[in-house]
Amino acid sequence: MLPAIAVLHVRHTPVRSSGAILATIAGIATVTVGLAASVMLDLRPAALVVLGVWWWTMGKMWAETDVMPRTFGLATATLAAVALAGALLFVITSQLVQPGTTAAGQAWTIVHFVIGLWLIALATALRGRAKT
């Protein structure tokens, strides 16, 4: 994810420097908190929040500018809303589903699967917008 964050920072800066800085910081926080959440189960809602902030920042910027395809920006912003709702759901259901259980582990696996699919879509979109 870090190379993608670096590439996106360079693309965002000329268009909207404040958004580029926020997206870069949120992206790095996503990586850092996500790594910690892999071993400290109580951090998973926080990992979803920073992921949501990262996706929302970029999705909004892409929907408003021509940095990336607008439809990809709208899809990313939608994923941000899902991540933020997921964080809330994690907190609400934490009393019902303990972090170390199979259900919680499966939910975390699904989150990583969605991030992986999004990264593949991002790579495809970046390849389509390669500067020659």
C-alpha positions as CSV (number, residue, x, y, z in Angstrom):
1,M,0.0,0.0,0.0
2,L,2.9,2.4,0.7
3,P,4.0,2.7,-3.0
4,A,0.3,3.4,-4.0
5,I,0.1,6.1,-1.3
6,A,3.3,7.7,-2.6
7,V,2.2,7.6,-6.3
8,L,-1.2,9.1,-5.3
9,H,0.4,11.9,-3.3
10,V,2.3,13.0,-6.4
11,R,-0.9,12.9,-8.5
12,H,-3.0,14.7,-5.9
13,T,-0.6,17.5,-5.0
14,P,-0.9,19.6,-8.2
15,V,-4.7,19.4,-8.0
16,R,-5.4,19.9,-4.3
17,S,-2.4,20.1,-1.9
18,S,-4.5,20.0,1.3
19,G,-6.3,16.9,0.1
20,A,-3.0,15.4,-0.9
21,I,-1.6,15.9,2.5
22,L,-4.7,14.5,4.3
23,A,-4.9,11.5,1.9
24,T,-1.2,10.7,2.5
25,I,-1.5,11.0,6.3
26,A,-4.7,9.0,6.4
27,G,-3.1,6.3,4.1
28,I,-0.1,6.0,6.3
29,A,-2.4,5.8,9.4
30,T,-4.3,3.1,7.6
31,V,-1.2,1.0,7.1
32,T,0.1,1.6,10.6
33,V,-3.1,1.1,12.5
34,G,-4.0,-1.8,10.2
35,L,-0.8,-3.6,11.0
36,A,-1.3,-3.1,14.7
37,A,-5.0,-4.2,14.5
38,S,-3.8,-7.5,13.0
39,V,-2.4,-8.4,16.4
40,M,-4.3,-6.1,18.8
41,L,-7.9,-7.0,18.1
42,D,-9.3,-4.0,20.0
43,L,-7.8,-1.7,17.3
44,R,-9.9,-3.1,14.5
45,P,-12.6,-0.4,14.7
46,A,-9.9,2.2,14.7
47,A,-8.4,0.6,11.6
48,L,-11.7,0.8,9.8
49,V,-12.1,4.5,10.8
50,V,-8.8,5.5,9.3
51,L,-9.4,3.4,6.3
52,G,-12.8,5.2,5.9
53,V,-11.1,8.6,6.2
54,W,-8.5,7.6,3.6
55,W,-11.0,6.3,1.2
56,W,-13.4,9.2,1.7
57,T,-10.7,11.8,1.2
58,M,-9.5,10.3,-2.1
59,G,-13.0,9.3,-3.3
60,K,-14.2,12.8,-2.8
61,M,-11.2,14.3,-4.5
62,W,-11.5,11.9,-7.4
63,A,-15.2,12.6,-7.8
64,E,-14.6,16.3,-7.9
65,T,-11.4,16.4,-10.1
66,D,-9.9,14.5,-13.0
67,V,-7.0,12.9,-11.0
68,M,-8.7,9.5,-11.3
69,P,-12.0,8.3,-13.0
70,R,-14.9,9.9,-11.3
71,T,-16.8,6.6,-11.1
72,F,-13.8,5.1,-9.3
73,G,-13.9,8.1,-6.9
74,L,-17.6,7.5,-6.2
75,A,-17.0,3.8,-5.6
76,T,-14.1,4.7,-3.2
77,A,-16.3,7.2,-1.3
78,T,-19.0,4.5,-1.0
79,L,-16.4,2.0,0.3
80,A,-15.5,4.7,2.9
81,A,-19.0,4.9,4.1
82,V,-19.1,1.1,4.4
83,A,-15.8,1.1,6.3
84,L,-17.1,3.7,8.7
85,A,-20.4,1.9,9.2
86,G,-18.4,-1.3,9.7
87,A,-16.4,0.4,12.5
88,L,-19.6,1.3,14.2
89,L,-21.0,-2.2,13.7
90,F,-17.8,-3.7,15.2
91,V,-18.2,-1.6,18.3
92,I,-21.9,-2.3,18.7
93,T,-21.5,-6.1,18.2
94,S,-18.3,-6.4,20.2
95,Q,-20.5,-7.4,23.2
96,L,-22.2,-10.1,21.0
97,V,-19.2,-11.3,19.0
98,Q,-15.9,-11.5,20.9
99,P,-12.8,-10.3,18.9
100,G,-11.1,-13.7,19.0
101,T,-14.1,-15.7,17.6
102,T,-14.4,-17.2,14.2
103,A,-17.1,-14.6,13.1
104,A,-14.9,-11.7,14.0
105,G,-11.9,-13.3,12.2
106,Q,-14.1,-13.9,9.1
107,A,-15.2,-10.3,9.1
108,W,-11.6,-9.1,9.3
109,T,-10.7,-11.4,6.4
110,I,-13.5,-9.9,4.3
111,V,-12.1,-6.4,5.0
112,H,-8.7,-7.4,3.8
113,F,-10.3,-9.1,0.7
114,V,-12.1,-5.8,-0.2
115,I,-8.9,-3.8,0.3
116,G,-7.1,-6.2,-2.0
117,L,-9.8,-5.9,-4.7
118,W,-9.7,-2.1,-4.3
119,L,-5.9,-2.1,-4.7
120,I,-6.2,-4.2,-7.9
121,A,-8.8,-1.7,-9.2
122,L,-6.5,1.2,-8.3
123,A,-3.6,-0.4,-10.1
124,T,-5.8,-0.9,-13.2
125,A,-7.0,2.7,-13.0
126,L,-3.5,4.1,-12.6
127,R,-2.3,2.0,-15.5
128,G,-5.1,3.5,-17.6
129,R,-3.9,7.0,-16.7
130,A,-0.2,6.4,-17.1
131,K,1.6,9.6,-18.2
132,T,3.5,9.1,-21.4
